[in-house]
Amino acid sequence: MKKLILIGAAGTLFFVSCVKSSSEYKQLLAEKDSLAAVSAQANADIEQFLALLNEVQTNFQDIKEKEHYLSVQSTAAGELTPTTREQVQNDLKFITETLNKNREKIADLEARLKKSNNQSEQLRQTLAALRTELEEKTATVVSLQEELAKKDRKIAEMSDNINALAADVKNLSQQTAENQALIAEQQAAINAVYYRFGTSKELKDAKIVVSGKLGSDFDPKYFIKEDGTKLKVVPLYAKKGTLVSKHPEGSYEFGKDANGKAELRILDAKKFWSLTKYLVVEVKM
């Protein structure tokens, strides 16, 4: 019995040994190894494909967050602060760069799917949806850039208008100041009056009094200039004063100062200066 078992086992080993050494067996093993390698590569390709797909979707999520901030700023009233403007510029740069990355990754995914033996309709639809979202995001960013550019132009126009208004106000203020100065000068000329007092000899020597009357060829430099609306009292520093120039009665009077010196008091300035702007008083020391 034991001999039969040994003989059977030996026969089996001989048969197995013959099969393993056959070319058909070796070909089957090679095909098995080849299929295993193909399967491993396919799994690696799928994992890489899915990794790229997840990265694209993550990028789109990041873009949505930045896009919301830009949308709020593009519709917000008023001028952007320097900090906000810098944030907007950084977000636009980030979105543009991320969209370009997604565009390259989607193109890579489409090429991989086309070359692979995987004919999954779901994958094709997913890539098509990503491509559509990419184009929509690109259009949205372009629209946001245009809105922000319009806002910048509007702010620039407003700044120009404000600058123009400021220049107009400055010019108007300058013109007003010049007009006021001119008016003040004209008013000062209108209000200007001149007076001179002196002894008979002094007045004659200055050709202010000729033959007992106010002359017509005197030099104005001998007179003191004053504002007729403010001049109320003319101190004469003498014992007595007599008018040489003509002024209406009742518009003036002579009096004495605290030291007993004569002074001319103007009671009605408008009436007093109505006949002449020159006041001449002859005094007696």
Backbone torsions as a table, in degrees:
resi	resn	phi	psi	omega
1	MET	NA	-44.2	179.5
2	LYS	-65.6	-33.8	179.5
3	LYS	-66.1	-39.0	179.9
4	LEU	-65.2	-41.0	179.7
5	ILE	-63.6	-44.0	-179.8
6	LEU	-63.9	-40.7	179.3
7	ILE	-64.9	-38.3	-179.9
8	GLY	-66.9	-43.8	-179.7
9	ALA	-64.2	-40.7	179.7
10	ALA	-64.1	-38.8	179.5
11	GLY	-65.4	-39.2	179.4
12	THR	-64.3	-44.5	179.7
13	LEU	-62.6	-37.9	-179.8
14	PHE	-66.1	-39.8	-179.4
15	PHE	-66.5	-44.7	179.6
16	VAL	-62.7	-41.5	179.7
17	SER	-63.0	-37.3	179.4
18	CYS	-67.8	-40.7	-178.5
19	VAL	-64.7	-46.9	-177.4
20	LYS	-63.1	-29.6	-178.2
21	SER	-86.7	-4.1	-178.8
22	SER	-77.6	154.3	-179.8
23	SER	-68.1	-32.9	-179.7
24	GLU	-64.4	-41.6	-179.9
25	TYR	-64.4	-44.9	179.0
26	LYS	-62.1	-37.0	178.8
27	GLN	-66.6	-39.7	178.4
28	LEU	-63.2	-41.1	178.1
29	LEU	-63.6	-41.1	179.8
30	ALA	-64.2	-41.9	179.0
31	GLU	-65.0	-37.5	178.5
32	LYS	-63.2	-46.2	179.2
33	ASP	-62.7	-38.6	180.0
34	SER	-65.3	-42.4	178.9
35	LEU	-64.7	-39.0	178.6
36	ALA	-63.7	-40.8	179.2
37	ALA	-66.0	-42.5	178.6
38	VAL	-62.4	-41.3	179.9
39	SER	-64.4	-41.8	179.2
40	ALA	-64.1	-42.2	179.4
41	GLN	-65.0	-39.6	179.7
42	ALA	-63.5	-42.0	178.1
43	ASN	-63.5	-41.3	178.9
44	ALA	-64.5	-41.5	178.3
45	ASP	-62.3	-42.0	-179.3
46	ILE	-64.5	-43.0	179.6
47	GLU	-62.6	-41.8	178.8
48	GLN	-67.6	-38.8	178.4
49	PHE	-60.9	-47.7	-179.6
50	LEU	-66.0	-35.4	178.5
51	ALA	-64.1	-43.9	177.1
52	LEU	-63.5	-40.6	-179.8
53	LEU	-62.1	-45.3	178.3
54	ASN	-63.2	-38.2	-179.7
55	GLU	-65.2	-41.8	178.0
56	VAL	-61.8	-45.4	-179.2
57	GLN	-66.0	-38.2	175.9
58	THR	-62.6	-42.1	177.9
59	ASN	-59.9	-42.2	178.8
60	PHE	-63.0	-37.2	178.3
61	GLN	-65.0	-41.5	177.0
62	ASP	-63.2	-39.4	179.4
63	ILE	-63.7	-39.9	-179.5
64	LYS	-59.3	-40.6	-179.8
65	GLU	-64.7	-44.7	179.1
66	LYS	-67.6	-38.1	-177.5
67	GLU	-63.2	-38.6	179.3
68	HIS	-62.8	-44.0	179.6
69	TYR	-62.2	-43.9	180.0
70	LEU	-64.3	-39.3	179.9
71	SER	-62.4	-41.3	178.7
72	VAL	-64.1	-44.6	-177.7
73	GLN	-69.1	-32.5	-178.2
74	SER	-70.5	-25.4	-179.1
75	THR	-102.8	-5.4	-179.2
76	ALA	-69.9	146.3	178.8
77	ALA	-81.1	152.5	176.1
78	GLY	88.6	175.6	-176.9
79	GLU	-83.9	144.9	177.3
80	LEU	-72.9	137.9	175.8
81	THR	-71.7	159.8	178.2
82	PRO	-54.4	-40.2	-179.6
83	THR	-66.2	-45.1	179.3
84	THR	-64.6	-41.0	179.3
85	ARG	-61.1	-41.6	178.8
86	GLU	-64.4	-41.1	178.3
87	GLN	-62.3	-43.5	179.2
88	VAL	-60.9	-45.0	179.9
89	GLN	-63.4	-41.5	178.9
90	ASN	-65.3	-41.4	179.9
91	ASP	-66.1	-41.1	177.6
92	LEU	-62.2	-41.4	178.2
93	LYS	-63.3	-44.2	179.6
94	PHE	-61.3	-47.0	-178.5
95	ILE	-62.9	-44.2	-179.5
96	THR	-61.4	-45.8	-179.8
97	GLU	-65.6	-40.8	-179.4
98	THR	-67.5	-38.7	176.8
99	LEU	-63.2	-40.1	177.7
100	ASN	-63.8	-40.7	177.7
101	LYS	-63.5	-44.8	179.4
102	ASN	-63.6	-37.4	178.4
103	ARG	-60.8	-43.4	178.5
104	GLU	-67.0	-41.5	-178.5
105	LYS	-68.0	-40.4	178.8
106	ILE	-65.1	-40.4	176.9
107	ALA	-62.5	-39.2	177.7
108	ASP	-64.4	-44.4	178.8
109	LEU	-62.4	-41.7	179.4
110	GLU	-63.5	-40.3	179.0
111	ALA	-66.4	-41.4	178.5
112	ARG	-62.5	-43.9	-179.3
113	LEU	-65.0	-36.9	-179.5
114	LYS	-67.4	-36.9	-178.5
115	LYS	-80.3	-25.8	-175.6
116	SER	-77.9	167.2	177.1
117	ASN	-87.0	-0.9	-178.9
118	ASN	-78.6	113.9	-177.5
119	GLN	-106.2	32.1	-176.8
120	SER	-63.0	121.7	177.7
121	GLU	-66.0	-34.2	-180.0
122	GLN	-63.6	-41.1	178.0
123	LEU	-64.4	-41.8	179.0
124	ARG	-62.8	-40.9	178.5
125	GLN	-66.8	-38.2	178.2
126	THR	-62.7	-45.8	178.7
127	LEU	-65.0	-38.0	178.2
128	ALA	-64.1	-40.4	178.7
129	ALA	-65.5	-39.8	178.4
130	LEU	-65.4	-39.8	178.4
131	ARG	-63.1	-42.3	178.2
132	THR	-63.2	-44.5	179.1
133	GLU	-62.7	-38.0	178.6
134	LEU	-60.3	-47.0	-179.4
135	GLU	-65.9	-38.2	178.5
136	GLU	-64.8	-42.7	179.1
137	LYS	-65.0	-39.7	178.6
138	THR	-61.4	-44.8	178.9
139	ALA	-64.0	-38.7	179.5
140	THR	-64.1	-43.3	179.9
141	VAL	-63.4	-42.1	177.8
142	VAL	-60.0	-43.4	179.2
143	SER	-62.9	-42.9	178.6
144	LEU	-63.7	-40.9	178.2
145	GLN	-61.8	-39.8	179.1
146	GLU	-66.5	-41.7	179.3
147	GLU	-63.0	-44.1	179.2
148	LEU	-66.4	-36.7	178.2
149	ALA	-65.9	-40.8	177.2
150	LYS	-62.0	-40.9	179.8
151	LYS	-63.6	-42.6	177.9
152	ASP	-61.5	-42.9	179.4
153	ARG	-64.3	-40.9	179.9
154	LYS	-64.4	-42.3	178.4
155	ILE	-64.1	-40.4	178.7
156	ALA	-63.0	-41.9	178.3
157	GLU	-63.9	-42.0	178.8
158	MET	-64.0	-39.6	178.3
159	SER	-63.8	-41.4	177.8
160	ASP	-62.2	-43.5	179.5
161	ASN	-63.3	-41.7	179.1
162	ILE	-63.8	-42.8	178.5
163	ASN	-63.1	-40.9	179.2
164	ALA	-64.6	-42.7	178.2
165	LEU	-63.8	-41.3	178.7
166	ALA	-62.1	-40.3	178.0
167	ALA	-65.1	-41.1	178.2
168	ASP	-62.9	-43.4	179.3
169	VAL	-62.8	-41.4	179.2
170	LYS	-63.1	-45.7	178.6
171	ASN	-63.2	-41.4	179.7
172	LEU	-64.7	-41.4	178.5
173	SER	-63.0	-42.2	178.8
174	GLN	-64.3	-43.8	179.7
175	GLN	-64.7	-40.1	178.4
176	THR	-62.8	-43.2	179.1
177	ALA	-62.8	-41.1	178.4
178	GLU	-64.9	-42.4	178.7
179	ASN	-63.6	-42.5	179.0
180	GLN	-63.4	-40.3	178.2
181	ALA	-63.9	-41.3	179.2
182	LEU	-65.3	-43.4	178.8
183	ILE	-62.4	-42.5	179.5
184	ALA	-63.2	-39.4	178.9
185	GLU	-65.8	-43.9	179.0
186	GLN	-65.1	-40.4	179.5
187	GLN	-66.1	-38.3	178.5
188	ALA	-63.8	-38.1	178.9
189	ALA	-66.3	-39.5	179.5
190	ILE	-66.1	-40.1	-176.3
191	ASN	-82.9	-11.0	-174.8
192	ALA	-66.0	132.7	174.0
193	VAL	-132.8	162.0	-175.8
194	TYR	-133.6	137.3	177.6
195	TYR	-135.6	155.5	178.5
196	ARG	-153.2	134.4	173.1
197	PHE	-127.5	153.0	-179.5
198	GLY	179.1	172.8	177.2
199	THR	-71.5	169.2	-179.4
200	SER	-57.6	-42.7	-179.1
201	LYS	-65.9	-43.4	-179.0
202	GLU	-61.7	-42.4	-178.4
203	LEU	-68.9	-37.5	178.5
204	LYS	-69.7	-42.5	-179.8
205	ASP	-61.6	-33.8	179.4
206	ALA	-85.3	3.3	-179.3
207	LYS	59.1	25.6	177.0
208	ILE	-82.3	-36.7	177.4
209	VAL	-115.9	126.5	178.7
210	VAL	-129.1	121.3	-179.6
211	SER	56.1	38.2	176.2
212	GLY	79.4	2.6	-179.9
213	LYS	-124.0	163.5	177.7
214	LEU	-64.8	123.7	-178.6
215	GLY	-75.2	171.9	-179.1
216	SER	-115.5	1.5	-175.4
217	ASP	-126.5	36.2	-178.9
218	PHE	-90.4	161.6	179.9
219	ASP	-92.6	121.3	-177.6
220	PRO	-59.9	-18.5	-177.3
221	LYS	-65.8	-18.2	178.6
222	TYR	-77.7	-7.1	-176.2
223	PHE	-101.2	154.1	174.2
224	ILE	-97.3	127.7	-178.2
225	LYS	-90.7	136.2	179.5
226	GLU	-143.8	166.5	173.5
227	ASP	-87.0	114.3	-175.6
228	GLY	-61.3	-24.9	-179.8
229	THR	-77.6	-16.0	-176.5
230	LYS	-110.1	-19.3	-178.0
231	LEU	-76.5	113.3	-177.9
232	LYS	-110.9	-32.7	-177.2
233	VAL	-135.4	134.4	175.6
234	VAL	-113.3	105.9	178.1
235	PRO	-70.2	136.2	-175.0
236	LEU	-107.1	-13.3	178.0
237	TYR	50.8	37.6	-179.5
238	ALA	-146.9	172.9	-179.7
239	LYS	-74.4	-34.2	-174.0
240	LYS	-149.7	152.6	177.8
241	GLY	-136.9	145.1	179.3
242	THR	-132.1	132.7	180.0
243	LEU	-70.1	134.2	171.8
244	VAL	-101.6	-43.9	177.0
245	SER	-73.2	158.6	-175.8
246	LYS	-93.3	126.5	177.9
247	HIS	-141.5	142.5	-175.6
248	PRO	-58.7	140.7	175.5
249	GLU	-62.6	143.0	178.6
250	GLY	89.6	-11.9	-178.9
251	SER	-93.3	-0.3	-177.5
252	TYR	-156.0	170.7	172.9
253	GLU	-159.3	153.8	173.9
254	PHE	-96.1	145.2	178.5
255	GLY	-149.7	-168.9	-179.8
256	LYS	-120.1	143.7	175.5
257	ASP	-86.1	-173.3	-177.2
258	ALA	-63.6	-23.2	-179.3
259	ASN	-96.2	5.6	179.2
260	GLY	82.2	11.2	178.9
261	LYS	-88.8	152.0	-178.1
262	ALA	-71.1	148.0	175.1
263	GLU	-148.2	150.1	177.7
264	LEU	-101.5	125.1	-179.9
265	ARG	-107.2	125.2	179.9
266	ILE	-92.5	116.4	-174.9
267	LEU	-90.5	-35.4	-179.5
268	ASP	-136.2	95.8	-172.9
269	ALA	-60.2	-45.0	-177.9
270	LYS	-60.5	-44.2	-179.9
271	LYS	-71.9	-40.1	-176.5
272	PHE	-60.5	-42.0	-175.4
273	TRP	-94.8	11.0	-176.6
274	SER	-69.8	-26.5	-177.1
275	LEU	-93.9	-33.0	-179.0
276	THR	-158.1	153.2	178.3
277	LYS	-94.6	1.3	-177.9
278	TYR	-113.6	127.4	178.5
279	LEU	-110.2	124.5	177.9
280	VAL	-126.8	125.9	-179.4
281	VAL	-125.0	126.8	174.7
282	GLU	-91.9	128.5	-175.8
283	VAL	-114.1	156.7	174.0
284	LYS	-120.9	123.6	-173.9
285	MET	-75.9	NA	NA
